[in-house]
């Protein structure tokens, strides 16, 4: 591996998961990506995986890793490492109730994330449109609005404008609406304001005493923009959004393990099977 004393070598490797490290329609890290990340972590480089997914999904995606990366899930709402919770943000009870009721009135799927530090499980009300597996618990309606760390829905792209307009009048104070658009469906998620990928990275950098200028970040979607803006080594996969590819340096597409190839180049890794 190249010397970590070089100013051109990132001290923290950070990346989005779905659509960036994990290709579309895949549910786990490719083997070569696992080998690269494990090699980097074994050499003492910190790795942070920053995703809009919940902790259960993120853990499933990274199950092949031997090393222990930081997991910043739900866009930074929750941070864990080695099973230990480092921080977790939440919504005020009355504001969470108002938000959930507004989504229920639209009769669209509603997913409620609850504080894991308090032993909560995520819940959903599907309105017959979709089903969730473990650890999500189906409910006929929501009655408890304490310990809510985020609220989300998945809708067809044709309804995004309508639902966004409805939500803008119901957003809790100190919260933000995050959109992750797919080919046919879009996730809309309301999280506490400080639950942003860039804010989570800033906090982690402070705890690790790493300058954001020494961070490489890989992304593909709108919710990666602020994180890309703050780091010294921004990278976008070639199958990411065109508006991001026009601004930031590109690496190969996620289906070709572009981030792993770029990391192997930067850190001088050779003979990684699959790259």
C-alpha positions as a Markdown table, in Angstrom:
| # | Residue | x | y | z |
|---|---|---|---|---|
| 1 | Unk | 0.0 | 0.0 | 0.0 |
| 2 | Unk | 1.2 | 3.5 | -0.8 |
| 3 | Unk | 2.6 | 5.6 | 2.2 |
| 4 | Unk | -0.1 | 7.2 | 4.3 |
| 5 | Unk | 2.2 | 10.2 | 4.8 |
| 6 | Unk | 1.5 | 11.5 | 1.3 |
| 7 | Unk | -0.8 | 14.5 | 1.2 |
| 8 | Unk | -2.5 | 12.9 | -1.8 |
| 9 | Unk | -3.7 | 9.9 | 0.1 |
| 10 | Unk | -7.1 | 10.1 | 1.9 |
| 11 | Unk | -7.1 | 9.3 | 5.6 |
| 12 | Unk | -10.8 | 8.4 | 5.6 |
| 13 | Unk | -12.6 | 6.4 | 2.9 |
| 14 | Unk | -16.3 | 7.2 | 2.9 |
| 15 | Unk | -19.0 | 6.1 | 0.5 |
| 16 | Unk | -22.7 | 5.7 | -0.2 |
| 17 | Unk | -23.8 | 2.1 | -0.4 |
| 18 | Unk | -26.8 | 1.4 | -2.7 |
| 19 | Unk | -26.0 | 2.4 | -6.3 |
| 20 | Unk | -22.4 | 3.2 | -5.5 |
| 21 | Unk | -20.6 | 0.4 | -3.7 |
| 22 | Unk | -23.5 | -2.0 | -4.2 |
| 23 | Unk | -24.7 | -2.1 | -7.8 |
| 24 | Unk | -28.4 | -1.6 | -8.6 |
| 25 | Unk | -30.5 | -4.7 | -8.1 |
| 26 | Unk | -27.7 | -6.3 | -6.0 |
| 27 | Unk | -28.0 | -6.7 | -2.2 |
| 28 | Unk | -24.4 | -7.0 | -1.0 |
| 29 | Unk | -20.9 | -5.7 | -1.7 |
| 30 | Unk | -19.1 | -7.4 | -4.6 |
| 31 | Unk | -16.2 | -9.6 | -3.6 |
| 32 | Unk | -13.5 | -7.4 | -5.1 |
| 33 | Unk | -14.9 | -4.4 | -3.2 |
| 34 | Unk | -14.9 | -6.4 | 0.0 |
| 35 | Unk | -11.2 | -7.3 | -0.6 |
| 36 | Unk | -10.2 | -3.7 | -1.2 |
| 37 | Unk | -12.1 | -2.3 | 1.8 |
| 38 | Unk | -10.7 | -5.1 | 4.1 |
| 39 | Unk | -7.2 | -4.4 | 2.9 |
| 40 | Unk | -7.5 | -0.7 | 3.5 |
| 41 | Unk | -9.0 | -1.2 | 7.0 |
| 42 | Unk | -6.3 | -3.7 | 7.9 |
| 43 | Unk | -3.7 | -1.0 | 7.1 |
| 44 | Unk | -5.3 | 1.4 | 9.6 |
| 45 | Unk | -7.4 | 3.5 | 7.2 |
| 46 | Unk | -10.9 | 4.4 | 8.6 |
| 47 | Unk | -13.8 | 3.5 | 6.4 |
| 48 | Unk | -17.3 | 5.0 | 6.8 |
| 49 | Unk | -20.3 | 3.7 | 4.8 |
| 50 | Unk | -22.9 | 6.4 | 4.6 |
| 51 | Unk | -26.4 | 5.4 | 3.4 |
| 52 | Unk | -30.0 | 6.2 | 3.4 |
| 53 | Unk | -30.8 | 2.6 | 4.2 |
| 54 | Unk | -31.7 | 1.4 | 7.7 |
| 55 | Unk | -29.2 | -0.4 | 9.9 |
| 56 | Unk | -30.6 | -3.9 | 9.2 |
| 57 | Unk | -30.3 | -3.4 | 5.4 |
| 58 | Unk | -26.8 | -1.9 | 5.7 |
| 59 | Unk | -25.6 | -4.8 | 7.9 |
| 60 | Unk | -26.9 | -7.3 | 5.3 |
| 61 | Unk | -25.1 | -5.4 | 2.5 |
| 62 | Unk | -21.7 | -5.4 | 4.3 |
| 63 | Unk | -21.9 | -8.8 | 5.9 |
| 64 | Unk | -18.9 | -10.1 | 3.9 |
| 65 | Unk | -16.5 | -7.6 | 5.4 |
| 66 | Unk | -13.9 | -8.9 | 7.9 |
| 67 | Unk | -13.1 | -5.4 | 9.1 |
| 68 | Unk | -15.4 | -3.0 | 11.0 |
| 69 | Unk | -16.4 | 0.1 | 9.2 |
| 70 | Unk | -18.4 | 2.9 | 10.6 |
| 71 | Unk | -22.0 | 2.7 | 9.5 |
| 72 | Unk | -23.8 | 6.0 | 9.2 |
| 73 | Unk | -27.3 | 4.9 | 8.3 |
| 74 | Unk | -30.6 | 6.7 | 7.5 |
| 75 | Unk | -28.5 | 9.5 | 6.1 |
| 76 | Unk | -26.6 | 9.9 | 9.3 |
| 77 | Unk | -29.5 | 9.6 | 11.8 |
| 78 | Unk | -27.7 | 6.7 | 13.4 |
| 79 | Unk | -23.9 | 6.0 | 13.6 |
| 80 | Unk | -22.6 | 2.6 | 14.8 |
| 81 | Unk | -19.3 | 0.7 | 14.8 |
| 82 | Unk | -18.7 | -2.8 | 16.0 |
| 83 | Unk | -22.3 | -2.9 | 17.1 |
| 84 | Unk | -21.9 | 0.2 | 19.4 |
| 85 | Unk | -24.2 | 3.2 | 18.8 |
| 86 | Unk | -22.1 | 6.4 | 18.6 |
| 87 | Unk | -25.1 | 8.8 | 18.2 |
| 88 | Unk | -28.7 | 8.8 | 17.2 |
| 89 | Unk | -31.0 | 11.8 | 16.3 |
| 90 | Unk | -34.8 | 11.9 | 16.8 |
| 91 | Unk | -37.9 | 14.0 | 16.1 |
| 92 | Unk | -40.1 | 15.7 | 18.6 |
| 93 | Unk | -43.2 | 13.7 | 19.5 |
| 94 | Unk | -45.9 | 16.2 | 18.5 |
| 95 | Unk | -44.2 | 17.0 | 15.2 |
| 96 | Unk | -43.6 | 13.3 | 14.4 |
| 97 | Unk | -47.3 | 12.7 | 14.9 |
| 98 | Unk | -48.3 | 15.5 | 12.6 |
| 99 | Unk | -46.0 | 14.2 | 9.9 |
| 100 | Unk | -47.2 | 10.6 | 10.1 |
| 101 | Unk | -50.9 | 11.6 | 10.1 |
| 102 | Unk | -50.3 | 13.7 | 6.9 |
| 103 | Unk | -48.8 | 10.7 | 5.1 |
| 104 | Unk | -51.5 | 8.4 | 6.3 |
| 105 | Unk | -54.1 | 10.8 | 4.9 |
| 106 | Unk | -52.5 | 10.5 | 1.5 |
| 107 | Unk | -52.9 | 6.7 | 1.8 |
| 108 | Unk | -49.4 | 5.9 | 0.7 |
| 109 | Unk | -46.9 | 3.5 | 2.4 |
| 110 | Unk | -45.6 | 4.9 | 5.7 |
| 111 | Unk | -42.4 | 3.7 | 7.3 |
| 112 | Unk | -41.5 | 4.8 | 10.8 |
| 113 | Unk | -38.0 | 4.3 | 12.2 |
| 114 | Unk | -37.7 | 4.1 | 16.0 |
| 115 | Unk | -34.8 | 4.8 | 18.3 |
| 116 | Unk | -32.5 | 1.7 | 18.4 |
| 117 | Unk | -30.8 | 3.0 | 21.5 |
| 118 | Unk | -34.2 | 2.6 | 23.2 |
| 119 | Unk | -34.8 | -0.8 | 21.8 |
| 120 | Unk | -37.3 | 0.3 | 19.1 |
| 121 | Unk | -38.2 | -1.6 | 15.9 |
| 122 | Unk | -39.1 | 0.1 | 12.6 |
| 123 | Unk | -42.8 | -0.1 | 11.7 |
| 124 | Unk | -44.8 | 0.3 | 8.5 |
| 125 | Unk | -48.3 | 0.8 | 7.3 |
| 126 | Unk | -48.5 | -0.4 | 3.7 |
| 127 | Unk | -52.0 | 0.5 | 2.5 |
| 128 | Unk | -51.8 | -2.7 | 0.5 |
| 129 | Unk | -49.1 | -1.3 | -1.7 |
| 130 | Unk | -46.0 | -3.1 | -0.5 |
| 131 | Unk | -44.8 | -5.4 | 2.3 |
| 132 | Unk | -41.7 | -5.2 | 4.4 |
| 133 | Unk | -39.7 | -8.0 | 5.9 |
| 134 | Unk | -37.8 | -8.3 | 9.1 |
| 135 | Unk | -37.1 | -6.3 | 11.2 |
| 136 | Unk | -40.0 | -4.2 | 10.1 |
| 137 | Unk | -43.3 | -4.7 | 12.0 |
| 138 | Unk | -46.6 | -4.1 | 10.2 |
| 139 | Unk | -49.1 | -2.0 | 12.1 |
| 140 | Unk | -52.8 | -1.2 | 11.2 |
| 141 | Unk | -52.2 | 2.4 | 12.4 |
| 142 | Unk | -49.7 | 4.4 | 14.4 |
| 143 | Unk | -50.5 | 5.3 | 18.0 |
| 144 | Unk | -47.1 | 5.8 | 19.6 |
| 145 | Unk | -45.1 | 8.8 | 18.4 |
| 146 | Unk | -42.2 | 8.8 | 20.8 |
| 147 | Unk | -38.6 | 7.8 | 19.9 |
| 148 | Unk | -39.2 | 8.3 | 16.2 |
| 149 | Unk | -35.9 | 8.9 | 14.3 |
| 150 | Unk | -37.3 | 9.2 | 10.8 |
| 151 | Unk | -40.4 | 8.8 | 8.6 |
| 152 | Unk | -40.3 | 7.7 | 5.0 |
| 153 | Unk | -42.4 | 6.6 | 2.1 |
| 154 | Unk | -41.8 | 5.0 | -1.3 |
| 155 | Unk | -44.0 | 6.2 | -4.2 |
| 156 | Unk | -44.2 | 6.2 | -8.0 |
| 157 | Unk | -42.2 | 9.0 | -9.6 |
| 158 | Unk | -45.4 | 10.5 | -11.0 |
| 159 | Unk | -46.6 | 11.3 | -7.5 |
| 160 | Unk | -43.4 | 12.9 | -6.2 |
| 161 | Unk | -44.5 | 16.5 | -6.9 |
| 162 | Unk | -47.9 | 16.0 | -5.2 |
| 163 | Unk | -46.5 | 14.3 | -2.1 |
| 164 | Unk | -43.6 | 16.7 | -1.7 |
| 165 | Unk | -46.0 | 19.6 | -1.8 |
| 166 | Unk | -48.2 | 18.0 | 0.8 |
| 167 | Unk | -45.2 | 17.2 | 3.1 |
| 168 | Unk | -43.7 | 20.7 | 2.9 |
| 169 | Unk | -46.6 | 22.0 | 5.0 |
| 170 | Unk | -46.1 | 19.3 | 7.6 |
| 171 | Unk | -42.4 | 19.1 | 8.1 |
| 172 | Unk | -41.2 | 19.2 | 11.7 |
| 173 | Unk | -39.0 | 22.0 | 12.8 |
| 174 | Unk | -35.3 | 21.2 | 12.5 |
| 175 | Unk | -36.0 | 18.5 | 10.0 |
| 176 | Unk | -35.3 | 18.0 | 6.3 |
| 177 | Unk | -36.9 | 16.1 | 3.4 |
| 178 | Unk | -34.5 | 13.8 | 1.5 |
| 179 | Unk | -35.4 | 12.4 | -2.0 |
| 180 | Unk | -33.7 | 9.4 | -3.6 |
| 181 | Unk | -35.1 | 8.8 | -7.1 |
| 182 | Unk | -35.0 | 5.5 | -8.8 |
| 183 | Unk | -36.1 | 4.5 | -12.3 |
| 184 | Unk | -39.8 | 4.2 | -11.5 |
| 185 | Unk | -40.1 | 4.9 | -7.7 |
| 186 | Unk | -38.7 | 7.4 | -5.3 |
| 187 | Unk | -38.0 | 7.2 | -1.6 |
| 188 | Unk | -39.0 | 10.4 | 0.4 |
| 189 | Unk | -37.6 | 10.5 | 3.9 |
| 190 | Unk | -38.0 | 13.1 | 6.7 |
| 191 | Unk | -35.1 | 13.0 | 9.1 |
| 192 | Unk | -33.8 | 15.4 | 11.9 |
| 193 | Unk | -31.9 | 18.3 | 10.3 |
| 194 | Unk | -28.5 | 17.1 | 11.6 |
| 195 | Unk | -29.2 | 13.7 | 10.0 |
| 196 | Unk | -27.4 | 14.6 | 6.8 |
| 197 | Unk | -24.6 | 12.7 | 5.2 |
| 198 | Unk | -22.3 | 15.7 | 5.2 |
| 199 | Unk | -23.2 | 16.6 | 8.9 |
| 200 | Unk | -22.6 | 13.0 | 9.9 |
| 201 | Unk | -19.2 | 13.0 | 8.1 |
| 202 | Unk | -18.2 | 16.3 | 9.7 |
| 203 | Unk | -19.0 | 14.8 | 13.2 |
| 204 | Unk | -17.1 | 11.6 | 12.4 |
| 205 | Unk | -14.1 | 13.6 | 11.1 |
| 206 | Unk | -14.1 | 15.6 | 14.3 |
| 207 | Unk | -14.2 | 12.5 | 16.5 |
| 208 | Unk | -11.4 | 10.9 | 14.4 |
| 209 | Unk | -9.4 | 14.1 | 14.2 |
| 210 | Unk | -9.4 | 14.0 | 10.4 |
| 211 | Unk | -9.7 | 17.1 | 8.2 |
| 212 | Unk | -12.5 | 16.8 | 5.6 |
| 213 | Unk | -9.9 | 17.7 | 3.0 |
| 214 | Unk | -8.3 | 14.3 | 3.7 |
| 215 | Unk | -11.6 | 12.4 | 3.0 |
| 216 | Unk | -12.6 | 10.6 | -0.2 |
| 217 | Unk | -16.3 | 10.2 | -0.8 |
| 218 | Unk | -18.1 | 8.2 | -3.5 |
| 219 | Unk | -21.7 | 8.9 | -4.4 |
| 220 | Unk | -24.4 | 8.5 | -7.0 |
| 221 | Unk | -27.5 | 10.4 | -6.0 |
| 222 | Unk | -29.0 | 13.7 | -4.8 |
| 223 | Unk | -28.6 | 12.9 | -1.1 |
| 224 | Unk | -24.8 | 12.6 | -1.7 |
| 225 | Unk | -24.4 | 16.2 | -3.0 |
| 226 | Unk | -23.6 | 17.9 | 0.3 |
| 227 | Unk | -21.1 | 15.2 | 1.2 |
| 228 | Unk | -19.4 | 15.5 | -2.1 |
| 229 | Unk | -19.1 | 19.2 | -1.7 |
| 230 | Unk | -17.4 | 19.0 | 1.7 |
| 231 | Unk | -14.6 | 16.5 | 1.0 |
| 232 | Unk | -11.2 | 16.9 | -0.6 |
| 233 | Unk | -11.6 | 13.8 | -2.9 |
| 234 | Unk | -15.1 | 13.7 | -4.3 |
| 235 | Unk | -16.0 | 10.9 | -6.7 |
| 236 | Unk | -19.1 | 10.0 | -8.6 |
| 237 | Unk | -19.8 | 6.6 | -10.2 |
| 238 | Unk | -20.4 | 6.7 | -14.0 |
| 239 | Unk | -23.9 | 5.4 | -13.5 |
| 240 | Unk | -24.8 | 8.1 | -11.0 |
| 241 | Unk | -27.0 | 11.1 | -11.7 |
| 242 | Unk | -25.9 | 13.2 | -14.7 |
| 243 | Unk | -26.0 | 16.4 | -12.7 |
| 244 | Unk | -23.4 | 15.0 | -10.3 |
| 245 | Unk | -21.2 | 13.6 | -13.1 |
| 246 | Unk | -21.0 | 17.1 | -14.6 |
| 247 | Unk | -19.6 | 18.5 | -11.5 |
| 248 | Unk | -17.3 | 15.9 | -9.9 |
| 249 | Unk | -14.6 | 13.5 | -11.1 |
| 250 | Unk | -16.0 | 10.2 | -12.3 |
| 251 | Unk | -14.9 | 6.6 | -11.6 |
| 252 | Unk | -16.2 | 3.5 | -13.3 |
| 253 | Unk | -19.8 | 2.5 | -12.9 |
| 254 | Unk | -21.0 | 0.7 | -9.7 |
| 255 | Unk | -21.6 | -2.4 | -11.8 |
| 256 | Unk | -17.9 | -2.4 | -12.7 |
| 257 | Unk | -16.9 | -1.7 | -9.1 |
| 258 | Unk | -15.6 | 1.8 | -9.9 |
| 259 | Unk | -15.0 | 2.9 | -6.3 |
| 260 | Unk | -13.0 | -0.3 | -5.5 |
| 261 | Unk | -10.9 | 0.3 | -8.7 |
| 262 | Unk | -10.2 | 3.9 | -7.7 |
| 263 | Unk | -9.2 | 2.9 | -4.1 |
| 264 | Unk | -6.9 | 0.2 | -5.5 |
| 265 | Unk | -5.2 | 2.8 | -7.7 |
| 266 | Unk | -4.9 | 5.4 | -4.9 |
| 267 | Unk | -3.6 | 3.0 | -2.3 |
| 268 | Unk | -1.4 | 1.0 | -4.6 |
| 269 | Unk | -3.2 | -2.3 | -4.3 |
| 270 | Unk | -2.4 | -4.9 | -6.9 |
| 271 | Unk | -3.7 | -8.4 | -7.7 |
| 272 | Unk | -7.2 | -7.9 | -6.3 |
| 273 | Unk | -9.3 | -10.7 | -7.9 |
| 274 | Unk | -12.2 | -9.4 | -9.9 |
| 275 | Unk | -10.7 | -5.9 | -10.6 |
